[in-house]
């Protein structure tokens, strides 16, 4: 294990996407107040980097799609937005209809939520979709800024630093909207780095394994100990991906189920992320007290139901969205 072959990121992209979804679902157990020891809660909170892995792999995918897309940038925009909006609306529409029916939302609030406007104004609705919509809009510009330089790492570092500094400034400003914008753009550097590494990944560039493993760890520790409000957990996804790729290369045959689960989750990553959050809201309406007995001690039953219902919903939504997308491509 002397070298880390970056092409492994592309080779196992779907498995890595699936693992990122698993991390997110595990992390959401904390937000759903599942009873657990504090050290387990701390470990699960690291599952936040599942979002960063998704964004990194999306940035890598943007490099490929912009390079090989036929039909120009308009065609590129059409394909990108269909791929996120159709699954999102397939899931969001019935969810907000449910909220209207049970009286949890007004029509105006539902429209603001489904459009993701309410994320920016009230930190409500699907923040991840709220980030992807403008991020995809500026991706062709970001790509031109990076690709115009011979040394592509220079604009990558400058752009990443710009997003990091802007995020810290906005989150420290105290304004609600500024804080929401700062929270969102704090996750953008991993997307930018993903785009930058896209070419190196495509070319099968190799890095010294130990340098590629420990350099991000040391950088993370340095930023984590810095007194500023810097989001830096995304840096840890690089050593994590190295370990996962090594595992998929050499160990997965012994535990084939893990490879199978990651591949499966890789097909419904976006959908499972959305349905997990929405399912928690729906299932909170269930009263687990029966004859004075709480059948939901520690919120274990609640979050088990959220996981099962969310995954089933994600599978159905994925199939519906694929059917719609295939129908659009055939016309």
Buried (B, 14 or more C-beta within 10 A) or exposed (E): EEEBBBBBBBBBBBBBBBBBBBBBBBBBBBEBEBEBEEEEBEBBBBBBBBBBBBBBBBBBBBBBBBEEBEEEEEEBBEBBBBBBBBBBBBBBEEBBEBBBEEEBBEEEBBEBBBBBBBBBEBBBBBBBBBBBBBBBEEBBEBBEBBBEEEEBEEBBBBBBEBBBEBBBEBBEEEEEEBBBBBBBBBBBBBBBBBBBBBBBBBEEBBBEBEEBBEBBEEBBEEBEEEEEEBBBBBBBBBBBBBEBBBBBBEEBEEEEEBBEBBBBBBBBBBBBBBBBBBBBEBBEEEEBEEEEEEEBEEBBBBBBBBBEBBBEBBBBBBEBBBEBBEEEEEE
